[in-house]
Amino acid sequence: MEFLLKDYLCAKCAGKLSDKKEPASKAMLASIHNCCSKSPDFIHEKLPILESAFRLFLTNGNTPMTLKEISTELAKVRYGDVYRTSPDTLLRILKSDSYYGLQEING
């Protein structure tokens, strides 16, 4: 997971965490959640939907979200793109993930 998270660190946080031999996933997630994701271009309309969804999870501290919550939040940052961010479309896209490690939580 760490190899993937490093790409989402802003320069400031990457510098802070570079002092450590191998920063833990938990520290990187916290940095991304508290600092890096605050940049206005962290999630934008030109990103692929799956990338946007992954960044949304990072923004929210990797907490579980319903499809409706994901849909609502992505529609906001993607300027009202309700077709590609509808819950049905998101379900299909998220289930096809084989890169980010996104998982459905039942219950």
C-alpha positions, 0 to 999 in steps of 0.5 A: 500500500505504501508504494501507492500512497507515496504518489499522493503526498504533497511536497511538504508532507513527502519531505517530512516523511522522507526523514523516516526510513519507510513511512508507515501507511498510517502516517501517510494516510494521516498526512494525505487526509489532513494536508495533501487532500486539501489542495483544490486540485486533489480531485478534479473533473479530468481524473478518471472516475476510479482515480477520483473515487480512490482520492475521495477515500483518501480525503475521508481518511479511508473511512467506508462510504456508501455508494450514494455518499461517493456519488454525491461527493464526486458529483460535487467535485466533477461539476455535477457529472451525475451520469458517470458518478451515479451509484449504478455506474460507480458500483460497476466501476468500483467492482472492476478495480484491480489496482487500488484494492478497494473492497465492498463492505457488507453489513 
